């Protein structure tokens, strides 16, 4: 074996990491990244096609934002708050759907037992047997009512969430179009 390789191997292993091993580059902290522009926040890509500097672009974006709010009547930041409130309402409906019909089986058993006792007494002079049969039927019917109430509540919650999402997307689309038109008039290249 080469007399130089053994000392190099010993040197590399004695320091733990080795001479040839390299550590991966440190990730760039989020704070060091470029600040998000107004357009980027709105998911609109803007390029200064006439060499506008960042300060001018920021001012133009602010003017176009105000113009788009005035023109469309839509403020994206308010739309987002309304969307969050709508989604919270859908979540509350979902939670209520999970609770829907609680006690339906017990209530069904009681009502079924009462009806069964009455029918059993009339039909066969055995109210106890009629009550037992009625209670069993009432439990099954109560469970079915509970499942139906839960399904209806879940469907309503899902419909609410879909409506909120569709309205939000429509409003944001209208706003982005107006915002883009204004920036294009100020000679920026804009993509949605």
KEKOLNU-512909 format. One record per residue: y, x, z of N, C-alpha, C in turn; residue in one letter. Coordinates in steps of 0.001 Angstrom, whole numbers, padded with zeros to 6 digits, always signed. Example, Ala and Ser with C-alpha at 12.3 -4.5 7.8 and 13.67 -1.06 7.14 Angstrom:
<atoms>
-005690+013190+007800-004500+012300+007800-003300+013200+007800A-002250+012850+007080-001060+013670+007140+000030+012900+007870S
</atoms>
This chain:
<atoms>
-001172+000850+000000+000000+000000+000000+001236+000897+000000X+002262+000418-000564+003496+001170-000691+004107+001383+000684X+004560+002544+000978+005101+002856+002306+006423+002143+002590X+007109+001649+001565+008368+000935+001762+008155-000555+002025X+007063-001108+001540+006807-002532+001702+006489-002904+003146X+005741-002086+003836+005362-002409+005209+006593-002451+006115X+007471-001470+006107+008662-001575+006958+009542-002764+006577X+009648-003101+005292+010438-004253+004874+009812-005538+005388X+008481-005663+005317+007781-006840+005829+008000-006980+007326X+007890-005893+008063+008096-005901+009516+009533-006289+009821X+010467-005755+009070+011872-006072+009270+012125-007560+009043X+011562-008117+007972+011777-009536+007629+011175-010454+008670X+009979-010160+009125+009320-011056+010085+009850-010864+011492X+010399-009726+011809+010893-009516+013167+012177-010296+013450X+012924-010656+012421+014151-011433+012624+013898-012939+012527X+012700-013353+012229+012352-014776+012256+012585-015478+010936X+013760-015418+010391+014054-016182+009179+013730-015404+007920X+013682-014127+007984+013386-013328+006809+014636-013044+006004X+014612-011952+005298+015758-011534+004510+015907-012417+003279X+014795-012843+002673+014842-013587+001427+015145-015067+001629X+014948-015573+002838+015185-016997+003083+016682-017269+003156X+017094-018369+002554+018493-018763+002598+018576-020161+003177X+019602-020389+003949+019791-021736+004481+020513-022571+003436X+020241-023889+003415+020919-024744+002444+022411-024814+002756X+023220-025060+001743+024665-025141+001990+024979-026313+002926X+025971-026111+003750+026387-027160+004681+026976-028324+003898X+026649-029571+004313+027222-030718+003603+028729-030799+003825X+029411-031327+002845+030856-031494+002948+031125-032664+003883X+031889-032448+004945+032187-033554+005855+032960-034656+005133X+032740-035887+005561+033405-037039+004944+034929-036909+005018X+035413-036327+006096+036862-036192+006268+037454-035226+005236X+036632-034266+004759+037133-033298+003803+037146-033860+002385X+036405-034921+002158+036377-035548+000840+037749-036162+000554X+038005-036357-000724+039293-036938-001123+039435-038347-000540X+040633-038700-000108+040828-040044+000440+040619-041088-000654X+040119-042227-000269+039834-043300-001206+041148-043970-001615X+041332-044125-002915+042541-044775-003417+042387-046284-003298X+043488-046991-003470+043466-048451-003442+042539-048976-004528X+042633-048401-005716+041782-048832-006823+040311-048596-006505X+039979-047454-005935+038592-047162-005580+038072-048146-004536X+038922-048536-003609+038544-049526-002606+038180-050849-003266X+038847-051158-004362+038612-052406-005090+037527-052252-006154X+036881-051082-006211+035834-050780-007192+036369-050841-008622X+037558-050275-008789+038195-050158-010100+038423-048661-010338X+038000-048178-011482+038139-046764-011804+039377-046563-012660X+040264-045661-012198+041558-045454-012852+041713-043971-013187X+042105-043721-014438+042362-042360-014885+043787-042275-015402X+044552-041297-014920+045953-041152-015385+046001-040539-016786X+045988-041373-017805+045892-040901-019189+047158-040209-019684X+048283-040392-019040+049535-039737-019453+049950-038645-018473X+048980-038138-017692+049262-037040-016777+050000-037447-015506X+049961-038721-015141+050630-039161-013922+050007-038423-012715X+050875-038022-011787+050361-037326-010605+049813-038345-009589X+049147-037841-008565+048493-038704-007576+049495-039588-006843X+050674-039055-006559+051703-039830-005845+052179-041015-006692X+052427-040764-007966+052862-041831-008866+051740-042860-009059X+050514-042376-009194+049389-043290-009363+049233-044188-008138X+049390-043630-006968+049291-044424-005739+050381-045495-005694X+051597-045107-006062+052710-046069-006085+052462-047160-007134X+051966-046763-008305+051677-047745-009353+050560-048704-008921X+049550-048175-008259+048463-049025-007771+048982-050041-006754X+049872-049609-005881+050444-050526-004878+051262-051626-005569X+052059-051248-006580+052850-052249-007311+051943-053229-008046X+050892-052705-008665+049971-053573-009413+049169-054465-008470X+048862-053962-007281+048177-054779-006287+049050-055982-005921X+050309-055706-005607+051236-056782-005232+051410-057771-006390X+051529-057260-007616+051672-058141-008776+050425-059006-008971X+049250-058416-008813+048005-059163-008998+047836-060228-007923X+048232-059930-006685+048174-060936-005609+049101-062095-005953X+050323-061769-006396+051299-062808-006739+050828-063633-007943X+050266-062976-008927+049835-063653-010154+048603-064528-009940X+047613-064023-009225+046351-064747-009060+046316-065619-007812X+047150-065277-006832+047082-065987-005550+045906-065531-004705X+045310-064421-005096+044125-063901-004400+044469-062552-003784X+044231-062423-002478+044380-061141-001799+042976-060670-001428X+042490-059592-002051+041113-059154-001824+040758-058913-000361X+041701-058438+000419+041390-058166+001817+041199-059473+002595X+041952-060512+002238+041733-061828+002852+040439-062449+002355X+040122-062236+001088+038867-062749+000528+037687-062149+001285X+037759-060857+001572+036671-060207+002309+036523-060789+003714X+037646-061054+004376+037585-061661+005719+036978-063060+005643X+037369-063822+004615+036812-065167+004449+035320-065087+004146X+034918-064120+003365+033502-063946+003032+032702-063610+004284X+033247-062738+005119+032568-062387+006364+032415-063614+007256X+033466-064436+007333+033393-065659+008136+032354-066618+007563X+032289-066726+006242+031305-067589+005599+029882-067111+005844X+029682-065796+005817+028353-065256+006073+027959-065433+007541X+028924-065364+008437+028637-065642+009847+028240-067101+010023X+028895-067991+009282+028546-069409+009334+027117-069606+008821X+026752-068930+007745+025399-069034+007203+024373-068509+008209X+024727-067418+008901+023825-066875+009923+023667-067857+011084X+024753-068516+011453+024682-069522+012524+023816-070699+012084X+023944-071092+010818+023099-072170+010299+021635-071759+010310X+021377-070500+009985+020006-069991+009997+019446-070027+011416X+020238-069611+012394+019796-069642+013788+019556-071076+014245X+020435-071987+013832+020263-073396+014195+019003-073959+013555X+018699-073500+012335+017492-073971+011652+016243-073542+012414X+016295-072361+013001+015151-071883+013781+014938-072728+015034X+016022-073296+015544+015938-074126+016741+015709-075598+016409X+015853-075956+015136+015752-077361+014724+014385-077922+015077X+014407-079086+015632+013167-079796+015916+012435-079313+017143X+013026-078433+017933+012361-078003+019169+012104-079228+020026X+010919-079338+020510+010554-080486+021332+010054-081664+020518X+010016-081527+019199+009556-082631+018351+008095-082952+018602X+007302-081940+018850+005872-082178+019091+005659-082919+020399X+006408-082518+021447+006283-083203+022736+006798-084629+022626X+007958-084758+021973+008517-086101+021785+007586-086966+020956X+006980-086365+019935+006037-087103+019099+004813-087527+019891X+004351-086654+020785+003190-086982+021609+003499-088147+022531X+004671-088125+023152+005052-089208+024065+005176-090526+023319X+005893-090493+022191+006067-091721+021410+004724-092201+020874X+003890-091256+020404+002576-091623+019887+001674-092199+020955X+001734-091638+022153+000917-092141+023263+001343-093555+023631X+002642-093784+023658+003132-095127+024001+002686-096134+022955X+002866-095776+021683+002456-096690+020614+000945-096876+020624X+000212-095770+020824-001245-095843+020847-001758-096691+021988X-001127-096585+023136-001544-097395+024288-001336-098868+023991X-000222-099193+023397+000056-100589+023057-000946-101107+022026X-001194-100322+020991-002133-100741+019951-003553-100790+020508X-003933-099798+021307-005273-099783+021903-005501-100959+022810X-004507-101338+023559-004620-102494+024466-004803-103767+023673X-004029-103900+022606-004120-105113+021790-005446-105138+021017X-005813-104013+020410-006971-103982+019523-008298-103971+020240X-008436-103146+021269-009758-102989+021881-009737-103072+023400X-008674-103470+023972-008501-103538+025424-008731-102187+026090X-008445-101090+025369-008586-099751+025948-007307-098968+025672X-006357-099111+026558-005058-098468+026387-005178-096947+026483X-006073-096422+027303-006220-094966+027488-006661-094279+026216X-007670-094836+025563-008160-094249+024318-007078-094334+023239X-006383-095447+023167-005302-095612+022201-004180-094626+022463X-003874-094397+023753-002823-093443+024103-003202-092036+023684X-004463-091647+023872-004915-090307+023502-004828-090104+021998X-005301-091084+021240-005237-090996+019786-003780-090968+019332X-002949-091833+019908-001537-091883+019551-000826-090578+019872X-001167-089952+021003-000545-088683+021377-000910-087602+020372X-002158-087561+019957-002593-086560+018985-001865-086745+017656X-001788-087987+017213-001080-088271+015972+000400-087926+016127X+000980-088212+017277+002392-087916+017535+002683-086428+017523X+001744-085611+018047+001930-084158+018032+001980-083658+016592X+001054-084139+015776+001020-083716+014372+002291-084159+013652X+002690-085401+013852+003901-085914+013200+005144-085171+013679X+005209-084885+014969+006350-084145+015512+006422-082739+014943X+005264-082090+014778+005233-080757+014176+005713-080785+012734X+005311-081818+012010+005757-081956+010618+007266-082164+010557X+007799-082982+011470+009255-083192+011493+009973-081881+011792X+009407-081096+012701+010025-079820+013060+010041-078877+011853X+008919-078766+011158+008862-077887+009981+009840-078348+008910X+009918-079648+008688+010857-080177+007696+012300-079888+008082X+012628-080077+009355+013994-079805+009819+014317-078325+009666X+013361-077462+009967+013575-076020+009837+013782-075650+008370X+012938-076173+007490+013071-075879+006057+014425-076341+005525X+014829-077539+005911+016122-078058+005445+017266-077196+005961X+017198-076812+007218+018247-075963+007786+018304-074601+007119X+017144-074017+006852+017111-072714+006182+017637-072824+004749X+017293-073906+004064+017793-074106+002707+019311-074265+002709X+019826-074985+003686+021284-075168+003804+021971-073830+004076X+021396-073020+004962+021972-071714+005279+021967-070816+004048X+020878-070839+003294+020789-070026+002086+021800-070504+001039X+021955-071809+000904+022929-072358-000047+024352-071954+000341X+024646-071983+001633+025975-071573+002103+026224-070107+001770X+025242-069243+002035+025394-067816+001752+025591-067570+000258X+024833-068272-000579+024966-068101-002024+026327-068579-002521X+026809-069681-001967+028124-070200-002358+029224-069222-001974X+029150-068707-000752+030153-067733-000294+030145-066519-001208X+028977-066031-001543+028875-064848-002390+029426-065123-003792X+029075-066273-004363+029545-066607-005714+031062-066758-005756X+031634-067445-004772+033092-067642-004734+033794-066298-004555X+033264-065456-003677+033860-064141-003435+033840-063302-004705X+032696-063274-005393+032596-062492-006631+033552-063008-007697X+033673-064328-007801+034583-064905-008796+036032-064541-008496X+036424-064677-007230+037805-064353-006852+038094-062863-007055X+037165-062016-006640+037374-060577-006784+037423-060189-008265X+036611-060823-009094+036643-060547-010529+037989-060897-011140X+038516-062060-010766+039833-062474-011273+040911-061500-010830X+040867-061104-009566+041870-060169-009064+041767-058825-009784X+040543-058296-009926+040372-056992-010575+040902-057007-012008X+040694-058117-012716+041205-058214-014085+042723-058115-014108X+043386-058855-013225+044857-058814-013172+045341-057427-012767X+044705-056829-011781+045051-055498-011307+044901-054485-012448X+043823-054607-013201+043560-053701-014318+044582-053851-015433X+044935-055078-015762+045928-055323-016813+047250-054646-016457X+047644-054756-015215+048903-054139-014776+048838-052615-014901X+047723-052032-014466+047596-050574-014545+047527-050099-015992X+046874-050870-016858+046830-050503-018275+048230-050547-018879X+049054-051495-018449+050438-051576-018939+051235-050356-018499X+050805-049716-017413+051478-048502-016929+050802-047243-017476X+050011-047419-018525+049372-046359-019281+048322-045557-018499X+047484-046301-017764+046310-045716-017127+045085-046218-017877X+044037-045413-017895+042768-045851-018453+041994-046478-017293X+041567-047730-017449+040964-048480-016339+039600-049026-016756X+038631-048901-015864+037287-049473-016064+036871-050190-014789X+036279-051353-014983+035797-052137-013838+034358-051790-013551X
</atoms>
